Amino acid sequence: MEMAEAIGVGRRRASKRRKGRPSCQDCFFHCQMLCALDLDEPCSTFRQNSSDGLIPPRQPALLLRQPPQEPSAEAA
């Protein structure tokens, strides 16, 4: 942390936290000093910091579509 302060990359000021909402201080990138943004709220790349490291976001379930119905030869 001393080196970070020496080169002008200090911690952001603490802001009031709302219960249940993530903040930049909870972000993996902020905790690992990999974030270059200075925002008041988490950005779109927010990832929760955990002891397991960087955890990718959950992917939506893959929904299989039915193949299109081909017109029958009798209808033509």
Gaussian input, Z-matrix of N, CA and C with variables (Angstrom, degrees):
# hf/3-21g

backbone

0 1
 N
 C     1     B1
 C     2     B2     1     A1
 N     3     B3     2     A2     1     D1
 C     4     B4     3     A3     2     D2
 C     5     B5     4     A4     3     D3
 N     6     B6     5     A5     4     D4
 C     7     B7     6     A6     5     D5
 C     8     B8     7     A7     6     D6
 N     9     B9     8     A8     7     D7
 C    10    B10     9     A9     8     D8
 C    11    B11    10    A10     9     D9
 N    12    B12    11    A11    10    D10
 C    13    B13    12    A12    11    D11
 C    14    B14    13    A13    12    D12
 N    15    B15    14    A14    13    D13
 C    16    B16    15    A15    14    D14
 C    17    B17    16    A16    15    D15
 N    18    B18    17    A17    16    D16
 C    19    B19    18    A18    17    D17
 C    20    B20    19    A19    18    D18
 N    21    B21    20    A20    19    D19
 C    22    B22    21    A21    20    D20
 C    23    B23    22    A22    21    D21
 N    24    B24    23    A23    22    D22
 C    25    B25    24    A24    23    D23
 C    26    B26    25    A25    24    D24
 N    27    B27    26    A26    25    D25
 C    28    B28    27    A27    26    D26
 C    29    B29    28    A28    27    D27
 N    30    B30    29    A29    28    D28
 C    31    B31    30    A30    29    D29
 C    32    B32    31    A31    30    D30
 N    33    B33    32    A32    31    D31
 C    34    B34    33    A33    32    D32
 C    35    B35    34    A34    33    D33
 N    36    B36    35    A35    34    D34
 C    37    B37    36    A36    35    D35
 C    38    B38    37    A37    36    D36
 N    39    B39    38    A38    37    D37
 C    40    B40    39    A39    38    D38
 C    41    B41    40    A40    39    D39
 N    42    B42    41    A41    40    D40
 C    43    B43    42    A42    41    D41
 C    44    B44    43    A43    42    D42
 N    45    B45    44    A44    43    D43
 C    46    B46    45    A45    44    D44
 C    47    B47    46    A46    45    D45
 N    48    B48    47    A47    46    D46
 C    49    B49    48    A48    47    D47
 C    50    B50    49    A49    48    D48
 N    51    B51    50    A50    49    D49
 C    52    B52    51    A51    50    D50
 C    53    B53    52    A52    51    D51
 N    54    B54    53    A53    52    D52
 C    55    B55    54    A54    53    D53
 C    56    B56    55    A55    54    D54
 N    57    B57    56    A56    55    D55
 C    58    B58    57    A57    56    D56
 C    59    B59    58    A58    57    D57
 N    60    B60    59    A59    58    D58
 C    61    B61    60    A60    59    D59
 C    62    B62    61    A61    60    D60
 N    63    B63    62    A62    61    D61
 C    64    B64    63    A63    62    D62
 C    65    B65    64    A64    63    D63
 N    66    B66    65    A65    64    D64
 C    67    B67    66    A66    65    D65
 C    68    B68    67    A67    66    D66
 N    69    B69    68    A68    67    D67
 C    70    B70    69    A69    68    D68
 C    71    B71    70    A70    69    D69
 N    72    B72    71    A71    70    D70
 C    73    B73    72    A72    71    D71
 C    74    B74    73    A73    72    D72
 N    75    B75    74    A74    73    D73
 C    76    B76    75    A75    74    D74
 C    77    B77    76    A76    75    D75
 N    78    B78    77    A77    76    D76
 C    79    B79    78    A78    77    D77
 C    80    B80    79    A79    78    D78
 N    81    B81    80    A80    79    D79
 C    82    B82    81    A81    80    D80
 C    83    B83    82    A82    81    D81
 N    84    B84    83    A83    82    D82
 C    85    B85    84    A84    83    D83
 C    86    B86    85    A85    84    D84
 N    87    B87    86    A86    85    D85
 C    88    B88    87    A87    86    D86
 C    89    B89    88    A88    87    D87
 N    90    B90    89    A89    88    D88
 C    91    B91    90    A90    89    D89
 C    92    B92    91    A91    90    D90
 N    93    B93    92    A92    91    D91
 C    94    B94    93    A93    92    D92
 C    95    B95    94    A94    93    D93
 N    96    B96    95    A95    94    D94
 C    97    B97    96    A96    95    D95
 C    98    B98    97    A97    96    D96
 N    99    B99    98    A98    97    D97
 C   100   B100    99    A99    98    D98
 C   101   B101   100   A100    99    D99
 N   102   B102   101   A101   100   D100
 C   103   B103   102   A102   101   D101
 C   104   B104   103   A103   102   D102
 N   105   B105   104   A104   103   D103
 C   106   B106   105   A105   104   D104
 C   107   B107   106   A106   105   D105
 N   108   B108   107   A107   106   D106
 C   109   B109   108   A108   107   D107
 C   110   B110   109   A109   108   D108
 N   111   B111   110   A110   109   D109
 C   112   B112   111   A111   110   D110
 C   113   B113   112   A112   111   D111
 N   114   B114   113   A113   112   D112
 C   115   B115   114   A114   113   D113
 C   116   B116   115   A115   114   D114
 N   117   B117   116   A116   115   D115
 C   118   B118   117   A117   116   D116
 C   119   B119   118   A118   117   D117
 N   120   B120   119   A119   118   D118
 C   121   B121   120   A120   119   D119
 C   122   B122   121   A121   120   D120
 N   123   B123   122   A122   121   D121
 C   124   B124   123   A123   122   D122
 C   125   B125   124   A124   123   D123
 N   126   B126   125   A125   124   D124
 C   127   B127   126   A126   125   D125
 C   128   B128   127   A127   126   D126
 N   129   B129   128   A128   127   D127
 C   130   B130   129   A129   128   D128
 C   131   B131   130   A130   129   D129
 N   132   B132   131   A131   130   D130
 C   133   B133   132   A132   131   D131
 C   134   B134   133   A133   132   D132
 N   135   B135   134   A134   133   D133
 C   136   B136   135   A135   134   D134
 C   137   B137   136   A136   135   D135
 N   138   B138   137   A137   136   D136
 C   139   B139   138   A138   137   D137
 C   140   B140   139   A139   138   D138
 N   141   B141   140   A140   139   D139
 C   142   B142   141   A141   140   D140
 C   143   B143   142   A142   141   D141
 N   144   B144   143   A143   142   D142
 C   145   B145   144   A144   143   D143
 C   146   B146   145   A145   144   D144
 N   147   B147   146   A146   145   D145
 C   148   B148   147   A147   146   D146
 C   149   B149   148   A148   147   D147
 N   150   B150   149   A149   148   D148
 C   151   B151   150   A150   149   D149
 C   152   B152   151   A151   150   D150
 N   153   B153   152   A152   151   D151
 C   154   B154   153   A153   152   D152
 C   155   B155   154   A154   153   D153
 N   156   B156   155   A155   154   D154
 C   157   B157   156   A156   155   D155
 C   158   B158   157   A157   156   D156
 N   159   B159   158   A158   157   D157
 C   160   B160   159   A159   158   D158
 C   161   B161   160   A160   159   D159
 N   162   B162   161   A161   160   D160
 C   163   B163   162   A162   161   D161
 C   164   B164   163   A163   162   D162
 N   165   B165   164   A164   163   D163
 C   166   B166   165   A165   164   D164
 C   167   B167   166   A166   165   D165
 N   168   B168   167   A167   166   D166
 C   169   B169   168   A168   167   D167
 C   170   B170   169   A169   168   D168
 N   171   B171   170   A170   169   D169
 C   172   B172   171   A171   170   D170
 C   173   B173   172   A172   171   D171
 N   174   B174   173   A173   172   D172
 C   175   B175   174   A174   173   D173
 C   176   B176   175   A175   174   D174
 N   177   B177   176   A176   175   D175
 C   178   B178   177   A177   176   D176
 C   179   B179   178   A178   177   D177
 N   180   B180   179   A179   178   D178
 C   181   B181   180   A180   179   D179
 C   182   B182   181   A181   180   D180
 N   183   B183   182   A182   181   D181
 C   184   B184   183   A183   182   D182
 C   185   B185   184   A184   183   D183
 N   186   B186   185   A185   184   D184
 C   187   B187   186   A186   185   D185
 C   188   B188   187   A187   186   D186
 N   189   B189   188   A188   187   D187
 C   190   B190   189   A189   188   D188
 C   191   B191   190   A190   189   D189
 N   192   B192   191   A191   190   D190
 C   193   B193   192   A192   191   D191
 C   194   B194   193   A193   192   D192
 N   195   B195   194   A194   193   D193
 C   196   B196   195   A195   194   D194
 C   197   B197   196   A196   195   D195
 N   198   B198   197   A197   196   D196
 C   199   B199   198   A198   197   D197
 C   200   B200   199   A199   198   D198
 N   201   B201   200   A200   199   D199
 C   202   B202   201   A201   200   D200
 C   203   B203   202   A202   201   D201
 N   204   B204   203   A203   202   D202
 C   205   B205   204   A204   203   D203
 C   206   B206   205   A205   204   D204
 N   207   B207   206   A206   205   D205
 C   208   B208   207   A207   206   D206
 C   209   B209   208   A208   207   D207
 N   210   B210   209   A209   208   D208
 C   211   B211   210   A210   209   D209
 C   212   B212   211   A211   210   D210
 N   213   B213   212   A212   211   D211
 C   214   B214   213   A213   212   D212
 C   215   B215   214   A214   213   D213
 N   216   B216   215   A215   214   D214
 C   217   B217   216   A216   215   D215
 C   218   B218   217   A217   216   D216
 N   219   B219   218   A218   217   D217
 C   220   B220   219   A219   218   D218
 C   221   B221   220   A220   219   D219
 N   222   B222   221   A221   220   D220
 C   223   B223   222   A222   221   D221
 C   224   B224   223   A223   222   D222
 N   225   B225   224   A224   223   D223
 C   226   B226   225   A225   224   D224
 C   227   B227   226   A226   225   D225

   B1=1.4397
   B2=1.5179
   B3=1.3182
   B4=1.4563
   B5=1.5191
   B6=1.3277
   B7=1.4562
   B8=1.5277
   B9=1.3329
   B10=1.4560
   B11=1.5273
   B12=1.3114
   B13=1.4587
   B14=1.5244
   B15=1.3304
   B16=1.4610
   B17=1.5264
   B18=1.3410
   B19=1.4558
   B20=1.5240
   B21=1.3295
   B22=1.4632
   B23=1.5060
   B24=1.3148
   B25=1.4561
   B26=1.5190
   B27=1.3075
   B28=1.4578
   B29=1.5128
   B30=1.2904
   B31=1.4613
   B32=1.5257
   B33=1.3027
   B34=1.4640
   B35=1.5144
   B36=1.2966
   B37=1.4623
   B38=1.5290
   B39=1.2957
   B40=1.4685
   B41=1.5237
   B42=1.3042
   B43=1.4577
   B44=1.5212
   B45=1.3177
   B46=1.4586
   B47=1.5172
   B48=1.3264
   B49=1.4561
   B50=1.5096
   B51=1.2990
   B52=1.4566
   B53=1.5196
   B54=1.3077
   B55=1.4634
   B56=1.5199
   B57=1.3308
   B58=1.4488
   B59=1.5154
   B60=1.3135
   B61=1.4608
   B62=1.5180
   B63=1.3272
   B64=1.4647
   B65=1.5253
   B66=1.2996
   B67=1.4600
   B68=1.5248
   B69=1.3057
   B70=1.4707
   B71=1.5230
   B72=1.3305
   B73=1.4590
   B74=1.5265
   B75=1.3224
   B76=1.4608
   B77=1.5239
   B78=1.3197
   B79=1.4612
   B80=1.5281
   B81=1.3330
   B82=1.4574
   B83=1.5238
   B84=1.3283
   B85=1.4577
   B86=1.5231
   B87=1.3248
   B88=1.4655
   B89=1.5297
   B90=1.3130
   B91=1.4701
   B92=1.5257
   B93=1.3166
   B94=1.4621
   B95=1.5315
   B96=1.3281
   B97=1.4735
   B98=1.5249
   B99=1.3311
   B100=1.4564
   B101=1.5238
   B102=1.3199
   B103=1.4569
   B104=1.5293
   B105=1.3116
   B106=1.4634
   B107=1.5194
   B108=1.3228
   B109=1.4628
   B110=1.5148
   B111=1.3053
   B112=1.4653
   B113=1.5206
   B114=1.3231
   B115=1.4631
   B116=1.5156
   B117=1.3313
   B118=1.4624
   B119=1.5212
   B120=1.3205
   B121=1.4561
   B122=1.5189
   B123=1.3227
   B124=1.4634
   B125=1.5290
   B126=1.3179
   B127=1.4580
   B128=1.5374
   B129=1.3151
   B130=1.4643
   B131=1.5247
   B132=1.3272
   B133=1.4694
   B134=1.5232
   B135=1.3359
   B136=1.4611
   B137=1.5200
   B138=1.3355
   B139=1.4674
   B140=1.5141
   B141=1.3089
   B142=1.4505
   B143=1.5274
   B144=1.3144
   B145=1.4611
   B146=1.5237
   B147=1.3163
   B148=1.4615
   B149=1.5252
   B150=1.3116
   B151=1.4620
   B152=1.5300
   B153=1.3438
   B154=1.4618
   B155=1.5232
   B156=1.3091
   B157=1.4588
   B158=1.5148
   B159=1.3078
   B160=1.4513
   B161=1.5198
   B162=1.3127
   B163=1.4589
   B164=1.5208
   B165=1.3347
   B166=1.4653
   B167=1.5246
   B168=1.3377
   B169=1.4640
   B170=1.5265
   B171=1.3194
   B172=1.4577
   B173=1.5165
   B174=1.3031
   B175=1.4542
   B176=1.5229
   B177=1.3292
   B178=1.4669
   B179=1.5282
   B180=1.3095
   B181=1.4625
   B182=1.5230
   B183=1.3156
   B184=1.4529
   B185=1.5225
   B186=1.3274
   B187=1.4570
   B188=1.5223
   B189=1.3216
   B190=1.4564
   B191=1.5210
   B192=1.3191
   B193=1.4661
   B194=1.5217
   B195=1.3126
   B196=1.4564
   B197=1.5257
   B198=1.3478
   B199=1.4671
   B200=1.5222
   B201=1.3438
   B202=1.4605
   B203=1.5241
   B204=1.3113
   B205=1.4675
   B206=1.5187
   B207=1.3269
   B208=1.4699
   B209=1.5159
   B210=1.3157
   B211=1.4882
   B212=1.5304
   B213=1.2904
   B214=1.4796
   B215=1.5289
   B216=1.3083
   B217=1.4581
   B218=1.5261
   B219=1.3348
   B220=1.4457
   B221=1.5204
   B222=1.3365
   B223=1.4614
   B224=1.5185
   B225=1.3188
   B226=1.4737
   B227=1.4698
   A1=110.85
   A2=118.70
   A3=120.89
   A4=110.97
   A5=116.90
   A6=119.44
   A7=110.21
   A8=116.89
   A9=120.47
   A10=110.72
   A11=117.08
   A12=120.22
   A13=110.94
   A14=117.17
   A15=120.72
   A16=111.83
   A17=117.17
   A18=119.35
   A19=112.39
   A20=116.61
   A21=121.11
   A22=115.64
   A23=117.40
   A24=121.31
   A25=107.70
   A26=116.93
   A27=120.72
   A28=111.39
   A29=115.96
   A30=121.05
   A31=109.80
   A32=114.94
   A33=119.41
   A34=109.87
   A35=114.64
   A36=118.79
   A37=109.84
   A38=115.22
   A39=120.13
   A40=108.91
   A41=115.90
   A42=120.44
   A43=108.88
   A44=115.46
   A45=119.50
   A46=108.72
   A47=115.70
   A48=120.74
   A49=110.23
   A50=114.30
   A51=120.36
   A52=106.80
   A53=115.84
   A54=119.25
   A55=110.56
   A56=114.47
   A57=120.08
   A58=114.55
   A59=118.65
   A60=120.47
   A61=109.28
   A62=117.41
   A63=119.68
   A64=111.32
   A65=115.71
   A66=120.95
   A67=108.22
   A68=116.08
   A69=119.79
   A70=110.87
   A71=117.39
   A72=120.31
   A73=111.55
   A74=118.52
   A75=123.19
   A76=112.34
   A77=117.76
   A78=122.31
   A79=111.54
   A80=115.75
   A81=121.99
   A82=110.92
   A83=117.04
   A84=121.04
   A85=111.74
   A86=117.43
   A87=120.54
   A88=110.31
   A89=117.09
   A90=120.99
   A91=112.02
   A92=117.62
   A93=121.66
   A94=111.47
   A95=116.10
   A96=123.46
   A97=111.46
   A98=116.33
   A99=122.31
   A100=112.06
   A101=117.32
   A102=121.59
   A103=109.82
   A104=115.46
   A105=120.88
   A106=111.61
   A107=117.18
   A108=121.03
   A109=111.00
   A110=115.71
   A111=121.46
   A112=107.21
   A113=115.51
   A114=121.95
   A115=110.42
   A116=115.23
   A117=120.28
   A118=112.14
   A119=117.29
   A120=120.93
   A121=109.10
   A122=118.06
   A123=120.71
   A124=111.43
   A125=115.73
   A126=120.47
   A127=109.78
   A128=116.21
   A129=120.69
   A130=112.90
   A131=118.15
   A132=120.34
   A133=112.26
   A134=118.40
   A135=122.58
   A136=110.78
   A137=116.11
   A138=123.02
   A139=106.76
   A140=116.30
   A141=121.81
   A142=110.32
   A143=117.13
   A144=121.22
   A145=108.47
   A146=116.74
   A147=120.50
   A148=108.81
   A149=115.82
   A150=120.47
   A151=111.43
   A152=116.92
   A153=121.32
   A154=112.30
   A155=117.48
   A156=121.09
   A157=111.46
   A158=115.68
   A159=121.78
   A160=110.22
   A161=116.36
   A162=122.09
   A163=107.52
   A164=118.15
   A165=119.83
   A166=110.93
   A167=116.50
   A168=119.32
   A169=110.63
   A170=116.06
   A171=120.33
   A172=109.16
   A173=115.76
   A174=121.05
   A175=109.03
   A176=117.34
   A177=118.72
   A178=110.72
   A179=115.63
   A180=120.64
   A181=109.77
   A182=116.27
   A183=121.77
   A184=108.24
   A185=115.31
   A186=120.47
   A187=109.07
   A188=116.59
   A189=121.01
   A190=109.40
   A191=116.05
   A192=121.09
   A193=109.88
   A194=114.82
   A195=120.59
   A196=107.94
   A197=117.55
   A198=119.06
   A199=109.70
   A200=117.74
   A201=119.52
   A202=110.92
   A203=115.57
   A204=121.40
   A205=108.73
   A206=116.54
   A207=120.60
   A208=108.40
   A209=115.82
   A210=117.61
   A211=110.17
   A212=115.47
   A213=118.85
   A214=110.14
   A215=117.73
   A216=122.99
   A217=110.29
   A218=119.92
   A219=123.31
   A220=111.86
   A221=118.19
   A222=121.60
   A223=111.17
   A224=119.16
   A225=121.40
   A226=113.56
   D1=-33.74
   D2=179.56
   D3=-62.61
   D4=-39.52
   D5=179.26
   D6=-65.69
   D7=-39.59
   D8=179.96
   D9=-62.08
   D10=-42.34
   D11=178.27
   D12=-67.40
   D13=-33.70
   D14=-179.79
   D15=-65.68
   D16=-33.34
   D17=179.45
   D18=-95.98
   D19=7.44
   D20=175.02
   D21=85.69
   D22=21.77
   D23=178.40
   D24=-113.77
   D25=77.23
   D26=-179.25
   D27=-92.49
   D28=174.02
   D29=176.82
   D30=-71.19
   D31=146.29
   D32=177.11
   D33=-69.93
   D34=158.29
   D35=179.04
   D36=-66.02
   D37=146.44
   D38=179.97
   D39=-73.58
   D40=136.98
   D41=177.72
   D42=-116.95
   D43=163.77
   D44=179.20
   D45=-67.72
   D46=128.89
   D47=-179.76
   D48=-94.49
   D49=141.00
   D50=173.75
   D51=-96.08
   D52=138.42
   D53=-178.29
   D54=-63.68
   D55=134.86
   D56=175.72
   D57=84.69
   D58=-8.91
   D59=-179.62
   D60=-107.39
   D61=135.35
   D62=179.05
   D63=-70.70
   D64=155.14
   D65=176.59
   D66=-127.36
   D67=171.34
   D68=178.10
   D69=-60.73
   D70=-31.01
   D71=-179.75
   D72=-67.56
   D73=-18.46
   D74=178.35
   D75=-89.25
   D76=-6.45
   D77=-173.20
   D78=-82.20
   D79=139.41
   D80=177.92
   D81=-56.54
   D82=-45.76
   D83=-176.38
   D84=-65.43
   D85=-37.41
   D86=177.55
   D87=-68.19
   D88=-44.49
   D89=-177.87
   D90=-66.04
   D91=-30.41
   D92=179.75
   D93=-93.21
   D94=7.65
   D95=-179.34
   D96=56.53
   D97=40.78
   D98=177.84
   D99=-105.87
   D100=-3.55
   D101=-177.02
   D102=-93.24
   D103=133.71
   D104=178.38
   D105=-106.09
   D106=1.79
   D107=-177.31
   D108=-91.72
   D109=149.53
   D110=175.42
   D111=-125.26
   D112=81.38
   D113=-176.50
   D114=-111.55
   D115=162.82
   D116=177.90
   D117=-85.81
   D118=-15.90
   D119=-179.66
   D120=-139.77
   D121=162.75
   D122=-178.08
   D123=-60.85
   D124=144.98
   D125=-179.61
   D126=-90.39
   D127=-177.10
   D128=-176.69
   D129=-69.93
   D130=-15.60
   D131=179.48
   D132=-96.11
   D133=13.14
   D134=-178.74
   D135=-55.99
   D136=130.42
   D137=172.52
   D138=-133.34
   D139=129.88
   D140=-178.22
   D141=-60.96
   D142=131.68
   D143=176.74
   D144=-76.77
   D145=134.63
   D146=178.74
   D147=-145.46
   D148=167.57
   D149=178.80
   D150=-69.38
   D151=-17.76
   D152=178.47
   D153=-82.66
   D154=-5.14
   D155=-179.21
   D156=93.69
   D157=-153.85
   D158=-177.43
   D159=-76.60
   D160=122.60
   D161=-179.99
   D162=-110.84
   D163=125.14
   D164=-178.92
   D165=-66.81
   D166=154.56
   D167=179.48
   D168=-67.79
   D169=156.19
   D170=178.08
   D171=-69.36
   D172=139.03
   D173=179.18
   D174=-93.21
   D175=145.70
   D176=177.36
   D177=-66.21
   D178=154.76
   D179=-179.94
   D180=-66.98
   D181=142.35
   D182=178.44
   D183=-82.76
   D184=121.95
   D185=179.15
   D186=-104.58
   D187=124.43
   D188=179.89
   D189=-85.32
   D190=134.01
   D191=178.55
   D192=-94.36
   D193=152.65
   D194=175.48
   D195=-75.81
   D196=142.62
   D197=177.06
   D198=-64.41
   D199=148.13
   D200=-179.26
   D201=-62.49
   D202=145.16
   D203=179.50
   D204=-76.13
   D205=128.12
   D206=177.58
   D207=-87.96
   D208=139.46
   D209=178.42
   D210=-65.12
   D211=143.81
   D212=-178.71
   D213=-74.85
   D214=156.97
   D215=-178.10
   D216=-68.25
   D217=-29.06
   D218=-179.15
   D219=-69.50
   D220=-29.97
   D221=-178.10
   D222=-74.78
   D223=-18.68
   D224=-176.43
   D225=-85.98

